[in-house]
């Protein structure tokens, strides 16, 4: 998928009336980071941010930089960038919250209650949200659920079973990251 977007960017096919949609902008950065192309993502931001609408420029730049920081495991920086970042785009708004939740997990591994509280607050946000469709909510809810499974995992539970369960989950955000976290378990 990244290579399709990369091709589209190289051939100026991502513009619609000389505008890049904020969700496309962040999706391209997300895909690049997922395949280890964070430097490419930085170059993409430099080249294509000038084609964002002025009212979405700042939040799209913040989100893009946070995605790159997340890929580089710079979780303090992710949280600093996203501390006051929001977006009018439903997908980007959700992505901001998911990056925060995953970064809290990374930073606060020893504080189970903190992670669980943030996961429950994230779930409450999903229930209250009127701007997201059900598929977005479902994928995000599954992410939150798997974070709780990681935190609450008992020593007797097999990480293979957890991985197999994730593999059969039909809709989930941050699957690649969750797979890494499962394999890092003892």
C-alpha positions, 0 to 999 in steps of 0.5 A: 500500500505504501508503494502505491501512495509513494507512486502517487506522490511522486507523480503528483496524483495525491492532489485534488484541486491543488489540495492534499486532504489531511486524512490522505496526508496522515495516512501516507505518513502512517504507512511510510512509518509502518514500513520503516520509511520515516526519513521518506515521511519527513521528506514527504512532509516538507514537500507536500505540507504546502498543499494542505488547507490553511485551517488543517495545516498545523494539526496535520504537521503535528500529527505527521511529526508525532507519527514519525516520532512514534516510529522512532520510539520517541514517546515523550516527543509524541506526547509533547507534540500531541498535548495540544493537537486536535483535528477537525478530520474524524480519522486524524482526530482518532489517530491523535488519540490512538497515538496518545494511548499507545505512547502511554502504554510505552511510557508507563508500562509499570503503571498498570492503573494509569494505562487501564484508566486511559484505555477506559477513557478512550473507550468512553470517548469512542462511545460519545463520538458522533463524528466517527463511523462504526468501522472506525470505532470498532477498529479503535475499540479493538486496539484499546481492548488489546492494550488491556489484554497486554497489560492484564496478561497473566504469566500462564497465558501464551503470547502465541494464543494472544498473537493468534487472537490478534491475527483473527481480529478483522478490524484493528488499528496499530496491528503492526505495533500490537504484534511487536508488543506481543512478541516483546512479552516474556 
